[in-house]
C-alpha cells in the first residue's frame, strides 16, 4: 500500500515538474520573440533613432535587461508568500520571461557596442586585425564573468544547504536557496544600472 502511494506521489511530482518546465519554455520562447520585436519597434519610433541608432538600441536593451533582473528577484522573494501550485506555476513562467531576456541582452549590447566602434577603429592607425582581437577579448571577458558567477553561485548554494537545518525539510532548503539568489539578481540589476550610466557618460563625452 505504501509503495503504491509512493509511486502515485512520484507520478504527480513528475507531471507537476513537467508542466512547470513547459510553462517556463513557452514563456521564454514567446517572451524572447515578442520582446525583441517590441524593442525594434520602440527604436524605430524614437525621433533620435536616425541620428544614433546604436545608442537608442543600447539604451532600450539596458532598460529591458535591468527590468528582467528586477522581475527575477521579485519572483525569488515571492516564494516567501506564494504556496499554491498555480502561484508557483506563475512564478516559473515569469522566470522564463526573465531568462529569455538574459540569454540575448548581454550579447546584443556587446555586438551593438562593437558595431558602433568599428568605423572609428578602422579609421585609426591600428592594424585591421586589431578590431577582431579586441572583440574577441570582450567576449572572452564576458564568458569569464559568466563562469566566475556560476562558480560563486555553486559555493553560495552549498553554504545554504549546509547552514539550513536538515530536519526542516528539503523544500525549505531549496526555498531559501532561491531567496538568497534574489540578492545576487538584485545586485546584477544595480550593476547593470552602473554600466548603463558609464555608457551614457562615454556617449555624451
N, C-alpha and C positions, 0 to 999 in steps of 0.2 A: 504493500500500500504506500509506504514511504517512498519507494523507488518510483512509483507512478506519479506521485505528487512532485518529486524532484524533476522527472522528465517533463512534466507539464509546465513547471516553472521555467525550465531551461528553454522550452519552446516559446513561451510567452516572451522571455527575455530576448531571444533571437529575433522574433518578429518585431518587437519594440525597437531594438537596435537597428534593424534593417530599415524600418520606417524613418527613424531619425536620420540615418545616413542618406536615405533617398531625399528627404526634405532639405538636408544640407547641400546635396549635389544639385538639386533643382534650383534652389535659391542662388547658389554660386553661378550656375550656368545662365539663368535669366538675369541675375543682377549684373554679371560681367558684361553681357550683351547690351542690356538697356542703359547701364551707367556710362559705358564708353560712347554709345550713340548720343546720349544726353549731353555728355561733355563736349562732343564735337559740335552739337547744335548750339550750345552756350558760347563756345568760342567763336563760331561764325556770326552769332548775333551780337557780339561785342563790337562797339564802334572802333576800338583801338586794335581790332584783330588784324586789319590790313597793315598797320604800322609795325606791330610787334607780335606776330602770330605765335612765335615760340614763347614769349613772355606770358601772353594770355593763357596759352595752353598749360604752361608750368604752374601758374597761379591757381587755376581751377583744379589741376591734378593734386597740388599740395593740399588744398582745402578738402577735397574728397578723401584723400589718404588720411588726413588728420581726423576727419569725421568717422572713418572706418575704425580707427583706433579707439575713439571715444565710444562708439557703438559696441565694440567687443568688450571693453572694460565694463560698460554698463551691464551687458549680458552676464559677465562673470560675477559681478556683485549681486545681480538679481537672484542668483542661486540661494541667497540667504532667505528670500521671501517666497519664491516660487517652489511649490512642492508637487503640483499636479502634473500629470503626464502630458496633457496638451500644452500646458505652460512651458514645460521642458522642450516640447517639440518646437514651439515658437522661438525659444532661445537658440536652439540648434540651427534653425533656419536663418535667424538673424546673424549668427556667427558665420554661416555660409556666405551671406552677403558681404560681411566684413572681410572674409578670406578672399573673396573674388576680387576685391579692390587691392588687397595686399600683394597678390601674386603678380599684378601687372603695373601698379602705380610706380614703384621704385624704378623699374626698367624703363618706363615711359619718361620719367623725369631725367634719368641718366641719358637716354637716347636723345631727348629734346635738347639737353644741355650740350651734348657733343655736337649735334647738328647745328646748334646756334653758334658754336665757337669754331666750326670747321672753316668758314671762309677767312676768319681772322688768322688762324694758324697757318693756312696755306699761303696767305699773302705775306707772311713774315719770312724771315731768313732761315727758319727751321727747315730741315730736310722733309721730304714728302712722307717718309715713313714714321716721322715723329708723332703724327696725329694718331696713327694706328697703335703706336706704343703707349701713348697717353691714354687712349680709350681702353686699351687692354688693362692698364694699371688701375683705372677707375673701376672697371668691372671686377678685377681681382680683389680690390679692397672691399667692394660690395659683398662678394662671396665670403671673404674673411669675416666681415661683420655678421653675416648670416650664421656661419659655422660657430663663431665665438658665442653668439647669443644662444644658440641651441645647446652648447656645452654648459653654459651658465644655467639655462633652464633645467637641464637634467640634474645638475647639482642642487638647485633650489628644490626641485620636486623630491629628490632623495631626502633632503633635510626635512621637508614637510612630512613625508611618510615616516621618518624616524622620530619626529617630535610628537606627532599626534598619537594619542594612546590607542593601542590596538583594540582593546575591548569596546571602544566606541563604534566600531564597525568600519568596513572598508569604504562604504558610501560617504561617511563623514570625512575620511582622509581625502578622497577624490574631490569632495566639495571644497575643502579648504585649499587644495592644490589649485583649483580653478579660481578661487578668490584671491589667492596670492598672485596668480597670473594677471589679475586685473591691475596690480601695482605696476608691473612691467609694461603693460599695454598703455596705462596712463602716462608712464614715463616716456614711452615712444611717441605719444601724441605731443607731449611738451617738447621733446627733441625735434620733432618734425616742424613744430612752430618756430623753433630757434633757427633751424636751417632755412626755413622759408624767409624769415626776416633777413638772414645773411644774403640770400639770393636777391631780395629787394634792394638791399644796400648796394650790392655789386652792380645790379642793373641800372640803378639811378646814378651810380658813380661813373 
